């Protein structure tokens, strides 16, 4: 329940709207409590004394009250739901903004489906309670208090008898509420798992089809869906148990009034009108009593949703700009690793150990080594995606932990190993880092990345919307759009994470020609498995098990007969022979290199 109480911070901006809804609710509750008293007068005065005019006026009064309550209900419901929707809107935005600030370490251990579920389903549960549920709680409380006061004012003895069934009703509802929260938490987790399954399968549909694993994935989804179904069925079973109890207790109240109240009428201590009014008041509690079970359900679901939402909001970003952060000026591009070690959260082994490295501005540094040697981990420290576990990383002499993150990352261009494009136009994807860029600047970046020609061949050119993750483009096309995106930012430090691994040799040559010119005036880190990239580097770093074991140029490293020589013999020598044959072929035929659009 403490998680639900924390929602008051989201309700505070809308106190005027809540007060309006509360005032309308007070008026509506008061009007509801007036009607049974009018009915009592109609019976005792109109019927028993034959006052037809009084009966007609009373009927008009009841009609007027009904119409007024209908109008007030509209405005009250609108105000209530407006507040609920605003709370949901604000909470979703707060969650999304916070998720954007959370470090890579958090996302490394989080499931995408769980985060989606928290932002949508859990917030929706909170919305329902903040709107209808919260106002119904106030209405039931006011109604119970008002009816209790009127009953005891009319006949304390009969009131005590009539309200006896409410005691076990409150006990049953409290016990139900205590248990139901845990059930809904399990449901929310199961829903998150289901979202994860769906997201993974939609994303990996090509792999599933390629390996003919549809039956396996269908069964796996059905299993997770079955857990969700069983969780909801458990809640339904508990709710089904409490509903008959509520109806029995409300019926018991009516029976007690008719039995004891009837005797009072026979004794002459209670009028028939008063008995009918008494029964009407108790009957008015029937609907709220049944709504109480729904309210407990909504509260339990909202508590579970609030707990999961605040679990995210309470997670502090590991990587953020420090107070009084230094705003970086335009960088020269010098990078220094000083005894840097790094270990991923939850991992026993270090990803990097004792890295000492000095990179001059405008140098091209190639990183090579076995899988898992720490190449990507090293470059991920430069834009401060992760913090060093030990040691200091500096750019132009500034410790990256002391500078403003935005001013740092705006000067670091990155082409990721997997070229993720968004479901937007080609122009929007290229201008993602600089949305204010003109079309001319976008085209210039695309030309530099050797992407302009194939973009013009698309149905709407630069305004063509690519599919989710850029799936409608080939691998080479996606890679060149990603390179154009990085180049448009005109970064001082450029990181190419295996940026030509998805393209054919001819497309790679096109990209390399562009990069040869564009790397000038930039400090560039290249993670590559191709000889053409390695040979042109000013400095080659050979990593193994998180350490720099060799460094130098291509020729000097070959002469050392170490790990680089071994990698060269196993992986790169064949490439060298192939490149030589291709150069000879092009020289003989004098054929220009044609853009093949990349590998599918």
N, C-alpha and C positions, 0 to 999 in steps of 0.2 A: 504493500500500500504506500510505502514511503516514496516509491518511484512515481506513483500517480500524483502524490502531493507536490512533487517537484514540477509538475506541469503549470503551477501557478505563475512561473516566470513567463510562460507563453501566453497566459490569460491576462496578465496585468495591462498590456497595451489596450485591451478591449473592455476595460471595466465599464465605460459608459454604455456600451451596447448590452453588457450583461446586466447592468442595473435596470436598463429599460425592459429587458426580458423579465427580470425579477418583479418589477412593478406591475407589468401586465399579468404575470402569473398570480400575484397577490390579489389583483382585482378579479381575475377569473375564478380563483379559489373561493373568494368571498361570495361571488355570485352563485357559485355551485352550492354553497352552504345555506344560501337564502331560500332556495327552491323547496326543500322539505318543510321549512317553516310555513311557507305559503300554502303548501298542500294541507298541512295541519289545520290552518285557518279555513281553507275551503271546506274541509270535512266538518269541522266543529261549528263553523258559522254558516257557511253557504248551504251545505246539505242539511244539517240537523235543524237549522233555524229557517230554512227556505229562502235565504237571501240570494235570489237569482242574479241580481245586479252585481253583488259582491263576487259571485262565481265568475261572471263574465269579465269583470275588471281583473280578477286574479289570473284568468286565462290569458288575457292580453299582456299582463305583467310577465308571466312565465314565457310567453312568446318573445317579448322584448328582450328578456334576459338571455334567451337562447340565441337570438340574432346578435346581440352584443358580444356574447361569449364566442360566437363563430368568428366575428370580425377581429376580436382581440387574439383569438387563437392563431389567426393568419399572421398577424404582426409579431406575435410572440415566437412562433415557430420560425419565421423568417429571420428574426434577430438571433435566435439561438443557433440555427444552422449556419448563419453567416459567421458567427464567432467560431463554431466548430470547424468550418472550412478554412478560415483564416489560421486557426491553430495548426491544422494539418498542413497548410501551405507553408507556414513559417517553419514548422518542424522538419518538413521534407527538405526545405532549402538549407536549414541549419545542418542537417545530417549530410546532405550532399557537399556542402561547403567544407564540412569537417573531414569527410572522406577524402576530399581533394588535398587537404593539408597533411593527412597521415602519411607516414614515411613508407618507403618501399618495404621495410622490415615488417610492418603491419600487413601489407598486401601480400607479402610472401607466404603468410600463414592464414590468410582469410579466404573463404570461398565466395566467389562472385555472387552465386545464387543467394547465399545468406545475407549479403549486403543489400541485394535487390529486394529481398523479402522484408528486411527491416525498413527500408525506405518506402515501401508501398503497402504491404499487408499490415505491418505493425502500426504504421501511422494511421491507416484506415480504421483500425480498431480503436485507437485513441480518439480519432475524430468522432466515431459513433458515440463514445461515452461522453466526450466533451460537449456534444450537442444534445441529442435526445436523452441520453442516460443521465447526465448531470442535472438537467432541468426536471426530468421525471423524479429524480431523487429529492429535489427541493419540493416539487409538487406533492409527492407522497407524504413528505414530512409535514408540510403545511396542512394538508388535508387531514392527516391523522391527528395533528395537534388541535385543529379547529373542531373536528367532529368530537374528539374527546372532551374538549371544553364545553361544547354545546350539550352533549349527552349528560355530563355530570351536573351541568347547570339545570337541566330539565328534571332529571331523576337520578341521583347518585347511585342508588341501589341497583336499579336496572342497568345503568351505565357500566357498573363494575361487572355485572353478570354478562353483559353483551360483549365486553372487551376481553373476557377471559381467554377466548381462543387465540387472541393476538400474541399471547406470551409464548406458547409453543411455536407459533408461526415465526416469530423473531428468532427464536433459538435455532429452528430448522434452517432459516435463511442464512444465519451467521455461520453455522457449520458448513453449509453448502458453499458459501463464499470462501471459507478457509481452505477447502479442498480444491475448488475449481481453478484457482490460479495456477497451480502446478500442472493441471491437465492442459490448460491453454498454452503454457510455456512449452510443453512437449509438442503441441500442435504447431506452434510457431517454428520450432526447430525442424520439425518434419517438413513443413512448408518450405523452409529455407533449403533443406536437402533436395526437395523436389525441384525447386528453381535451379539449383546447381546441376542436377541431372539434365534438366531440359536445356540449360545454357551450354553445357558440355557437348551434348549430342547434336544440337543445332550447329554449334561451331565446328564440330568434328564430323559432320555428316559425310564428307568425302572419304574420310578414313573408315568410317563404319561401312559404307557401301563397298569400298575397295576390298575389305576383308570379309564381306558378307556376314557381318555381325549383327544384322538387324534383329534376329530373334533374341540374341543375348541382351542387347540394349533395351528391347521392348520388355523383357522379363525384369531387367534391373530397374527400369522406370516403374513397372507395375508393382514391384516389391516396395519401393519407396512410397508410391501412391497408396499402397495398402496400409502402410504404417500411418500415413496421414488419415486415411479413412477410419482406421481402428481408433485413433486418437479422438476424432470427432464423434465416433460412435460411443465412446466412453462418456464424453460430455453429455451426449444426447440421452444416454441411459440414466445418468445422474439427474438430469433435468426432468426426465419422464417420471422419476420416482418422486420428486418434490412437487410436481404439479397436482397430482391427486390429493396430496396432503393439504395443499393450499385450499383446494376446492372444498375438501371435507371440513376444514376449520372454519371457512367462511359460511358454509351451510350450517355448521354447529352454532355459530353466532346467531343466525336467523332463527333457528329452532329455539334457542334459549330465550330470545326476545318474545317470540310468539307464545311460548309456554308461560314464562313468568309475567310477561306484559299482559297476556290475556287474562290471567288471574287478577292482576291489578285492575283491569277494566271491569271485570265482574265485581270486584270489591268496591268499585267507584273511586279508587285512588288515582286512576289514570284514564284520560279520555281516549276515545277511538282514534281521533286525529293525532294525538300525541304518540300512540302506539304505531300508527302508520308512519309518522315522521321518524320515530326511533328506527323502525325497520328500513326506511329509506336511507338514513344516515349509515347504518351498518352495511346496506347493500352498496352504498357508494364506496365502501372500503373493499368490496369484492374485486373490482377491476384492478385497483392499485395493488392489492395483495397478490394477484396473479402476475401483474407487471413486475412485482418485486423479484420474482425468479429470473425474468429476462434482464432486469437491472443488475442482479448479481452476476449473471452471465457476462453482460457487457463490461461490468467492472473487472471481472476476472480476466477477460480478454484484453482489456485496456492495461491492466497491471502487467500482464506478460509482455504486451507490446512496448510499454514504457520501459520495462526492465531491459529489454533487448535494445531499444533505441538509445537509452542512456549508457549502456555498455559501450556503444560506439562513441557517444559524445564525451564520455569520461576518459576515453583513451587519449592521452596527450600526444601530440606529434613529436616523434623523436628528433626529427630534423626541422628546424625552424630558424628564422632570423633571430639573433640575440637582441636584447634591448640595446638601444643606441648602436645598431648595426652600421658598419661602414658602407657607404654607397660607393661601389667600385667606379673609378673613372674608366675611360677607354683603355683596355688592356693592351700591353705589348705582346703578351702570349708566353711569358716565361712560366714554367711549371717546375716545382721542386717537391720531391718526396723525401722526407727526412725521417729515416728509421720507422717507416710506416708499416704497421701490421693491422690486419683486419680479419674479423671473425663474424660470420653470420649468426644472428640470434638463434639459439637452440642447437647450434652445431658444435661438435667437440673439437674438430680440427680447424686450424686457421686457413682462411682462403689466401691470405697474403702474409708474408713474414719478412720483416727487416728490409723493406724496399728503400733503397737510396738511389735517387735519380734526379739529375739536373737536365732540363730540356730548355734550350735557348729558344727565343722567339723565332718563328718561321721554320723551325725544324720539322721534318717529317719523321715520325717514330713509328716503326712497324713492330707489332707484338706477335710473337709466334710461339707455339708450344703445344704440348698434348692437350686433349680435352680435359677440362677441370684444372688447368695449371694456374688460373687466376687472371687471365687476360681481360675478360669482361669486368671482373671485380676491380681491377686496377683503374680502368677508365671510368667506371661508375663512381669512383671517389672524387673525380675532378669536378663535376657539377654538383657534388655533395648529395647524390642520391642516398648514400650511406655515409656515416661518420667513421673515421679511423678508430680502431680499438686502441692503438698506441701510435705515437709519432705525430708529425705535423705535415699537412699538405698545403703548399702555398702557391698562389698565382700572383705573379709580379710582386712577390714578397709579402702578400696579404695571406694570413691564415684564413682558409675558406670558412672556418667556424665562426669568424668574427665579422663576416661581411653580409650584406643584404642578399638573400637568396635570389630574388628577382634580378638584381643587377649583375649577379654572377651568371645565372642561367641564360640570360639574354645575350651573353657574349660567348656561349658555348653552343655550337651547332652539333647536332647528333643525327646520325643515320643509324637506326637500330638494326639489329640482326634480322628481325622480322619486320618488314615494312608495313606498319599498320596505317591504313588510310581510313578516313571516316566516311560515312554514308552522306556525302555532300558532293558538290561539283569539284572538278579538277582544280579550278581556280581557288576555291575555298581551301582545299587540301594543301596546295602549294603555299597559300598565304596564311596558313594556320598560326604560325609564330608572329606574323605581322599582318593582321587583318586589315590594316589601313593602307596596305601597299596598293599601288595603282596597277592596272592591267599591264602597262608597259613593263613595270618592274617584275611582275609575275612571268611575263613572256621572256624577259631577259634571263631570269633564273632557269626557266624551262629550256631555253636554248643552250645555256651553259651546261645543263645536265643531259643534253642530247635527247630531250623529251618533246620538243616543240613539234617535230614533224608528225609523230604518231598521235599527238593530242589533236592536231588539226584534222586528222582523219576520223576522229570520233564523231558521233552524230551531231552533237551541239558544240563541238570544239572544247574550249575551256569551260563552258557552262554545262558540260555533260556530267550528270550525276553518276558516280561510280557506286557499285553495290556495296553492301556491308563488308567492311574490312578491305574494300577495293577489289572484291573477288572478280569483278567483270574485266579487270585488267590482267595481263600476263605478269609473271614474276618479274621479268626485266622491266616492264613498264611501271609496275608499282615501285620498284627500287629507284628508278630514275625520278619519279615524282617525289619520292622521299628525299632524294638528294637535292632536288630543286627546292624543296621546303626548307632544308637546312641552309642552302646557299642564299636564299632570299633574306635570311637573318643577318647575312654578312658577318659571321662570327669571327672572333679573334682566335678561338680555339675550336678546332674541328675534330669530331670523333666519328670515325667510320668503322662501325662494328660489322666486319665481314660484308661490306656493302656491295660487293660484286659476286657474292656466292650464288645468287639466284639467276644469273644471266649467262647466255651463251658467250663463246669466245669473242665473236665479232661485236656483240653489244658491249662486252666488257672493254674492248678496245676503244669504242666510242666514249664510254664513260671515263676511261683512264685519260684519254686525250683532253677531255674537259677538266678533269681533276688536276692534270699536270699544270694547267694554267691557273686554275682557281685556288690551288694550294699555296700559290705564291703569296707571301705576306700573311700567312696563317700558320700557327702551330697546329700540326695535325698528328693525331694518333690513329693508326690504322690497325685493326685486327684483321688479318688476312691469311688465307691458305693458298694464295696464288702467287707464283713466282714473280709475275709482272709487278705486283704491288710491293713485294719484299725487296726486290733488287733496286728499286728507285728510292728507297728510304735513306735518310741521312744517318739514322741510327736504328739498328735492329736489336730488340730485346727478346731473349729466349727465356721463357718462364717454365718452371717445372716445380710442381707441388708448392706453389705460392711464392717461390723465390726467383729472383733474376739470376740465372746460372751462367748466362753468357750475354755479352753485349758487344756491338761493333757493326761493321759494314758487311755486306754480303761476302766479299772476297776474304776479309780478315777472319770471319767466322768459319768459312770453309777451311781455311788453313789450320784452324785449331783442332780439327778432327774430334769435335765434341758432339753435343746433342743436336746443334744446328746442322752439322754435317750429316748426322743420322737422319734427320727430318728431310733434308735435301735429297738424300739418296732414296728414301722411301716414297716421298710425295712430290718433290719438286723437279727432279731431274727429267722425268717424262714430260712435264709441262714445258721445260726448256726446249727439249727436242721438238715438241709439237709447235711451239712458237716459232722456232727457226724454220720449220717446214712451211708454216703459214706465211711467214715473211717472204720466203723464197717463191712460194706460189703466187703471192700478190705482186711480187716484183716481175715475175715472168709474164703474167697475164695483164699487168698494169690495171687491175680492177680496183675501183674504189670500194671501201668497206661499206656494205649496205646494212641498214637498220633492220634486224629481223624481228624486233618486237619482244625479244626475250623468250625464256622458256615458259611453257604453260605449266 
